[in-house]
Amino acid sequence: MTDEPPLFEMTTNPSPLAGRSPDPGLDAVESWFRSQENLAARFGQVFRKSIDEVLDGQRTARFDLYIKEGEGRVEKTEKTYLGTKVEIVTRAEFDLGHGSPMDYVICGQHVDAKFTMGKSWTIPKEADGHICLVMRADDRTETFQVGLLRITPDVLNNGLNGDQKRGTSAASRSGTRWIVEHGELPENFLLRLRDRSPEKVEAIFRASDGYRGRGNGGQLRVNELFRQVTGRLVDRTTVVTVATQHDSPKRVRDARKHLRKSGIVILGYRRPDPDIAADLGLPIPDQGTWVSARLSVVDDDSPRKATLINGIRYALWSAGDEPVVAPTIKHAKSEA
Amino acid sequence: MTDEPPLFEMTTNPSPLAGRSPDPGLDAVESWFRSQENLAARFGQVFRKSIDEVLDGQRTARFDLYIKEGEGRVEKTEKTYLGTKVEIVTRAEFDLGHGSPMDYVICGQHVDAKFTMGKSWTIPKEADGHICLVMRADDRTETFQVGLLRITPDVLNNGLNGDQKRGTSAASRSGTRWIVEHGELPENFLLRLRDRSPEKVEAIFRASDGYRGRGNGGQLRVNELFRQVTGRLVDRTTVVTVATQHDSPKRVRDARKHLRKSGIVILGYRRPDPDIAADLGLPIPDQGTWVSARLSVVDDDSPRKATLINGIRYALWSAGDEPVVAPTIKHAKSEA
């Protein structure tokens, strides 16, 4: 033992490397990733963005990556491309250099990006001996994993598929150095809603039945979205997927007008909306998110959580309350 | 001969169908497309958007679909996916119904979308007997074609590739009913610039050499873009590709400050910018486009095209003019 400094600096969250065969290259890449700020949250966004871009909800109304047949299906070419998109978004997010033939160069090591929606990764022959950044995301369970794996014969299955690519073996699991082992994938709002309340998703997408074209139909669906899902943050991806249009702020502004008669307000990120949301105990909308709420007028001495809008006191509607027309909330600027 | 009305109404641009074997299904689909407003321009945008989304310039700085090696390469999976993206964007643009197993249903006919960057289309077995919407775009020649082809043995090559797909034959060309035969693909600004002035593209992308990270580097490249390319409309895709960042208006606003000392203004769509552009004989910027210009101060009696900014008379700079600091132009709102 000497007093020499360690070869690779472990700036944050050093992982126990004891008991593993020495692999300074892998150590270096692992340390590099662990030194990145907000590592797990950034990878979560990498997968969320990649999946949402491939679903292309604003054009296709799709929100479920796992549909294989019918109108909402995701083609095999799209799933293959999802891996390429993840590689691109990861490179941009972490400003990674280009390698050849591997995808990235990190700390002088050639690293290949490998993404799977399933359980194992497909490894091309060229990756033999190299490090793979193995990534997995599951939109249904809202989980993801990111790890590093040195490709040696013992981490691969023998089976070759047509492309001369091999799958990772069960043994690869213990050989993988997890950078994020239990990642929480940011929620896919509509997928989650369909799991919990399929009738609501059906009502939203049926709201435009009988309408031709996308214009009016999209507005009717967005109205129904904010009518069905009160008290929860709704993100931009959800609005454009429901609208099948890209101008989500405009659809939300118009939905405000349509839902006034039903006593529903849609709160955005502009003042005073976040204050109203806070007063009412609702989640606070940030830029690109909205929360709708049905309101009632309450007395000054009501013990219910309440907020003042245009001089009138409002609480969240509850059964038995008098129906009211929702107030028009003035914002600093006209945008939603 | 009877006086019955024609089976399918040819609302605009009827094509001469004489001399062809009767195919009422194909006639119907052809008529439907020909009745769409701005057909050629809309298809042009379909291909422009699809190519730009696959290039993903804001993350990859790529603008050339045809690079096969090195950092700027476009992977085979991306080119395959381009066909899927074209199918999706076409469906959204023309609000086409879903078919099975073909992509679309148009006038009750099952129609498959087939896109190629090359010269022939690859046709799957399932398309036999069906109509294909054959589409082709070439970003280098700025051309595209869209046609309809009934898949019969005589329009196919015999050769089968691994996927049991056959290519269209030379004979297919005469059998194709062109909907848009000589389409002009909207320009890929950077690709065109590199063709004409490769040294300018090099100067733009080298402007950030020596800088680490994307923040400052992107701004330096955007500054150089507007310094190198004066007097031409620059679109949003170009700015985000050069910046490798998505907030193009912010980069343009900052470039304005950086380029003042060089006497360069960047005009956008907000008043009074379009008026200034018109006064100076520059192309008029619309939303999402900008035009830069180097200015000189000129006398009131100068015969040169000039514009008044903050009470001072400016013309386009020409050799021999005194260098000036560019004026700050006040806009109605702060956005670029």
Interface residues (C-beta under 8 A of the other chain):
Chain A: D56 R59 T60 G70 E71 E75 T77 E78 T80 Y81 G83 T84 I88 V89 R91 A92 D95 H98 S100 G162 G213 R214 T244
Chain B: D56 R59 T60 G70 E71 E75 T77 E78 T80 Y81 G83 T84 I88 V89 R91 A92 D95 H98 S100 G162 G213 R214 T244
